[in-house]
Amino acid sequence: MTIRPIRELGDPVLRTPSDPVRAFDGWLAALIRDLEDTVEHPGRAGVAAPQIGVGVRAFSYNVDGVIGHMVNPVIVERSEEIQDGDEGCLSVPGIWAPTVRAMHCVAEGFDVDGTPLRLEGTGLMARCLQHEVDHLDGTVFLDRLTGEARKSALRALRSR
């Protein structure tokens, strides 16, 4: 079991769009094992490869006791219905803010072997899918904040 350290805001890998996975090989299998081991740690809903310092399009999730992963994800559907609950990020420790996300979301990609995979979720799973795909695009949840929520989160960030 390998729990990899989480990169924090300020590390350039978190702001760099990730490269697509091109080879479904032993290297990818080892990365996915590390992502799943890392997300299994209590209190974690998702970990994207950039959060452990690897700039490729892969993430793991741990939602409602189900651990899994997705490679080269693309969000193909978002509901018009939204959720506006508090969201946090392992790469921005200690900061939580109300973040607007679609209530329902569908992502398509591949599993570790290159088999097509479709993940669909509502609530926390939808939030997780959107949050992790954002990481792969070089976006952190703070970028999604507006108004007073953004001001408050940025103040908290500066005071750390």
Protein Blocks (a to p, Z undefined) as FASTA:
>chain_A
ZZdddddehiaklmgccdddfbdcfklmmmmmmmmmmmmpghiabdcfklnopacddddd
deehiacddehiacfbdcfbdcdddcddfklghiacdddddfbdcdddddfkopacdddd
ehjlmmmmmmmmmmmnopafklmpgcjllmmmmmmmmmZZ
